[in-house]
Amino acid sequence: MAKTLYGFEPLLAKELRNLGAGHVEEGVRNVTFEGDTGFMYKANLCLRTALKIYKPLKTFKVFNEKNLYDNVFDLDWPNYFGHEKTFAIDTTMSSDVFNNSMFVSLKAKDAIVDKFRAVVRQRPNVNTQDPDVRINIHIFKNTCTISLDSSGNSLHQRGYRILTNIAPINEVLAAGLLLTSGWDGETDFFDPMCGSGTFLIEAAMIACNIPANINRESYAFMHWKDYDASLHEKIVEASLKKTREFHHKIIGYDKAPSAVRKAQENVDNAHLSEYISVERNDFFRTKKPVEGKLHMVFNPPYGERLPIEVNEFYAKIGDTLKQEYPGTNAWMITSNLEALKFVGLRPSRKIKTFNGKLEARLVLYEMYEGSKKGKYIEES
Ligand SMILES: C[S@@+](CC[C@H](N)C(=O)[O-])C[C@H]1O[C@@H](n2cnc3c(N)ncnc32)[C@H](O)[C@@H]1O
């Protein structure tokens, strides 16, 4: 089962089918599928819109503490990982059987430790901060599923973003928004307020078909007993053979010198500097930096300032697009739904999404080529 963000289930299902998964089915913020061990490595490496990949071990009915303990104890834990590894249990539930997820995690921990003691006479230690092995327990009403979390840290931690600026966007969210926008690497790309450069880097990886997690060094499955390092290496090599050439430009601007420095460093970390250029620029003083069609995706500040300034800021976004960016598909995500009204252009698409806990909108403004007057759609 692959976990994802609100609304990204169809994107993730498509990614999984393209990678070769079997029996792909969309759930709520997750997609279930079938694949072998090599496919699990490939899913962790390549999926852009997955947060975690779980390997379900067992699903059973649970009515009390004893059912839980017995079912967890029954699993062959020493066969999954060695006693020298540390582990942690993460429980999510929507059930009347237990009223505390911590209690469920503790009970399950007891069962796992007791199983190790019974079979190998030694026990693994718990480490809730940075465990080697993560176990997920999900209880919905009376149904409990125990899974191994094959990813470990969330897959948005791609390994290239060492430096972050204010309000960096989650990498999985960025990739999902880019895919929603139809970004396919067939035009030039521009983020006028690039912050730490997340859209630029994810856009380059999509354009070149570079595996999303090529820069990441570790996954929880590397601590499992059945970890097959040579199979993993083969999967990485085979995925790298599928990269493609990209003949357009990816450009990022930011007004803040510190953001430009961070973005540049992250681009270097991702080994993508041959495709991406970052410059210090105030978007409101710029003109379209390329000729021909331009694909733009960005998230402006949501409003740390006074509302009146934010509204003016969004009005300037509209004016700049209208006057200086013909032939541009401008996609913008914001949580400031009030300020959005001040852009003054009618979006041709408006999609509900979330940025973390904040409800947001992804909007598309289509700026047509030709005479500046009258070709764009102006909000009445
Ligand atoms: C919400 S952050 C973008 C975060 C970015 N997507 C990331 O992943 O790090 C907004 C950015 O807009 C920049 N900014 C604000 N006003 C700007 C302007 N007039 N021109 C260019 N950049 C601007 C800020 O410096 C900030 O880095």
The ligand as an SDF file (V2000), in Angstrom:
LIG
                    3D

 27 29  0  0  0  0  0  0  0  0999 V2000
    6.2090   30.3720   -0.1370 C   0  0  0  0  0  0  0  0  0  0  0  0
    7.8170   30.7740   -0.6460 S   0  0  0  0  0  0  0  0  0  0  0  0
    8.1320   29.6450   -1.9740 C   0  0  0  0  0  0  0  0  0  0  0  0
    8.6250   28.3280   -1.4580 C   0  0  0  0  0  0  0  0  0  0  0  0
    9.2260   27.4420   -2.5070 C   0  0  0  0  0  0  0  0  0  0  0  0
    8.2240   26.8840   -3.4180 N   0  0  0  0  0  0  0  0  0  0  0  0
   10.0280   26.3270   -1.8530 C   0  0  0  0  0  0  0  0  0  0  0  0
    9.7300   25.1670   -2.0780 O   0  0  0  0  0  0  0  0  0  0  0  0
   10.9420   26.6270   -1.0780 O   0  0  0  0  0  0  0  0  0  0  0  0
    7.6090   32.2950   -1.4780 C   0  0  0  0  0  0  0  0  0  0  0  0
    8.8900   32.9030   -2.0040 C   0  0  0  0  0  0  0  0  0  0  0  0
    8.5590   34.0800   -2.7440 O   0  0  0  0  0  0  0  0  0  0  0  0
    9.6440   34.9670   -2.6430 C   0  0  0  0  0  0  0  0  0  0  0  0
    9.1560   36.3110   -3.0720 N   0  0  0  0  0  0  0  0  0  0  0  0
    8.3380   37.1690   -2.4100 C   0  0  0  0  0  0  0  0  0  0  0  0
    8.0930   38.2650   -3.1640 N   0  0  0  0  0  0  0  0  0  0  0  0
    8.7510   38.0800   -4.3340 C   0  0  0  0  0  0  0  0  0  0  0  0
    8.8690   38.8590   -5.5200 C   0  0  0  0  0  0  0  0  0  0  0  0
    8.2860   40.0390   -5.6680 N   0  0  0  0  0  0  0  0  0  0  0  0
    9.6330   38.3620   -6.5350 N   0  0  0  0  0  0  0  0  0  0  0  0
   10.2730   37.1760   -6.4170 C   0  0  0  0  0  0  0  0  0  0  0  0
   10.1920   36.4100   -5.3090 N   0  0  0  0  0  0  0  0  0  0  0  0
    9.4300   36.8510   -4.2830 C   0  0  0  0  0  0  0  0  0  0  0  0
   10.0560   34.8570   -1.1930 C   0  0  0  0  0  0  0  0  0  0  0  0
   11.3990   35.3200   -1.0240 O   0  0  0  0  0  0  0  0  0  0  0  0
    9.8850   33.3570   -0.9480 C   0  0  0  0  0  0  0  0  0  0  0  0
   11.1020   32.6810   -1.1490 O   0  0  0  0  0  0  0  0  0  0  0  0
  1  2  1  0
  2  3  1  0
  2 10  1  0
  3  4  1  0
  4  5  1  0
  5  6  1  0
  5  7  1  0
  7  8  2  0
  7  9  1  0
 10 11  1  0
 11 12  1  0
 11 26  1  0
 12 13  1  0
 13 14  1  0
 13 24  1  0
 14 15  1  0
 14 23  1  0
 15 16  2  0
 16 17  1  0
 17 18  1  0
 17 23  2  0
 18 19  1  0
 18 20  2  0
 20 21  1  0
 21 22  2  0
 22 23  1  0
 24 25  1  0
 24 26  1  0
 26 27  1  0
M  CHG  2   2   1   9  -1
M  END
$$$$
